[in-house]
Amino acid sequence: MERRGLFTLFGAGLLGLLTSAPADASVALAVSLGDLVAKSSSVLVVTAVAKHSSWQTIGGTKRIVTDTRVRVDELVSGIDPSTTELVVRTLGGVVGNVGQIVEGSAELTLGEQSLTFVTQLTPDLFGVTAMGQGHYPIMSEARGRILRSNRQLPAFVGNKTSAVETLRGRLVSESFALVRAARR
């Protein structure tokens, strides 16, 4: 390589380093099952029956949220919501031709049953505790009904004690016993 080409390449690299903006990143901290249960008002088996997305101001910024009406199928632990249906808010969704995806957020699918850890936000509104770490879709397998982790959940490296690692792949009945034991 010519000397002038080498200086040009070096100068372009140096200019890029000096003028670049700092990189932003986010880190999702894994939550233990005990912490997830302690931070939740209730742990419920729910089935999503209806959804509506809208623009809301959260933390001073307009964001799309999705309010999902869920049928309460079973109280596993915590406060009995004393109602057959709740509205659960998650971040992200589609309004008109604009969509927002929030990595790590819970994704409640219509018609799908899930074990969901909820926190009461207002008298009429709940949120999923710890975003996707508090939502476990239930699926049927040959060995029985099991929990799987939320589809939007990132992988947690080296966290063998997290709620996700504790619950994912377990039979529903085993999971209920673990949740109830963690509440004590």
N, C-alpha and C positions, 0 to 999 in steps of 0.2 A: 504494500500500500504506500502511496506517495506521502511525503511528509505533510503536504497541505491537506490531504484527505484525512489524515490522522488527527490534525489539529481541528479540522471542521467537525469531525465526529466527537472529539473530546469536548469541544466548545458547546455543541448541541446538547450533549449529555449533562454538562455542568449547568447550562441555562435551564434545562428541564428540572434539575434538582433545586435550583435556586428559586424558580418561579412557580413550582407546583404547590397546590393547596394541600393541607394535611389530609390524610385519608381518615375517614370515619368508619368505624366498624361497631357491630353490636355483639354482645356475648350473652347467651342464654345460660343462666345458672340452673343446674338441675336441683329439683326440690325433692326432699325425702318424703316418704309416705306419711310419716308422723307430722311433718310441717304442712303438707298438703291438707291433711285432715284437720289440723289445728286452725288453719287459715280459712277453712270452709264453713259456711253456715250449715250446709247440708250436703250429704252425699246421696245421690239419687240414681235410680235407673229411670231414664226418660226416653221418649220417642218423639222426634221432631215431626210436627204436624203442619206447620205453616211458617213462611219466612217473609220478611219485608226489609229491604235495605233503604237507607236514607242518609243524607248528609247531616252530620252533627258536629258541633264545635267541642273538641276535646283538647284540653291543655292549651287553649288559645289558637288551635289550628283546626280548620275544617277537614273532616275525615268521613269516609263512608263506614257506616256500621250496619250490621245485620241483626235485627231482632227476630229471634226464632221462638215461636210458640211451641212449647213442648208439653206432652202429656206425662204426668208423673205416674210411672208404673209401680215404683217401689221406693220406700225410704230405706236406705241402708244404714245411715248413721247421721246424727246431728238433729237439728230442729225440723220437726214435721211442718212443711209449708202449709198444711191444712187446706189445700186446694188441689184440684185434679189437673190444673194447667198452670204453667209459669211462662214468663217471657224472659228469655236468656239472650243477652247482648254479646256479640263477638265483633272484633275489628275486621274490616274489609267487607267487600261485597261489590255489587254492580248497581249503579243508578243510571238509567238511560244508557248511553253508550260509553260511560266511564266506569272502569273497574279498578279496585284497589285490592292487592294481595298483601296480607300482613303475615310474614313468615313467622311460624311458631304459634299462630293463633288457632283456636279450636275451630273446627269445621263441622257443624251439625248438619247432617244430611237428612232430607225429608224421608220419612218412613223408616229410618234406621234407629235401632235401639242402642243406647249407650249408658255406661256408668259415667256420671258427670258430677264433678265436685263444683258446687256453686257457692258464691258469696252474694249476699243481698246488698244491692247498690242503693235502691230506694224501696219503698213499700211494694211497688209493682214491678220491679226490674231486678234481675239477677245477672251476674257475670260468671264466666267460667274461671275458677280459681287457677292462677298460674298459667293462664292461656291454654295452650294445647296439652300441657302436662296434667291438666285436670279433666281431660276428655278421653274416654276409651270406648270406641265402638265395639259392640258385641257381635260376634259372628259364630255361626254353627260349624262345627267340624265333626269328624267321626267320633272323637273322644268326648264331645259335648260342646256347650257354649263357652267360648273363650273371649278374653279381652285382647284387642290389638291396640297399638298406639295410634294417635291421631295422624292423619296423612300429612299435615302441614308441619309436623314436629321435626326439628333438626336432630341430628344424631348427637348424643352426649358421649364424649370420649372419656373413658376411665371413671365412669360414675356407676359403680355396681350397687350403690345403696340408694339410687334415685327411685322415686315412685314409678317412673316409666320402666326401669329395669325390674322392679319388684312385681309390677302388675302385668306387663305385656306377656301374652301367651299363656297366662294362667286361666284355669277354669273359673267361671263366674262365682261359684260357691266358695272356692278357696280365696278369691279376691275379697268377697264380702267379709269373711272371717278376719283377714288381714286388716281391712279398713276398721272394723269394729274393735279389734285389739289395739289399733293405733289411737283410737279415740279415748281410751281409758287413761 
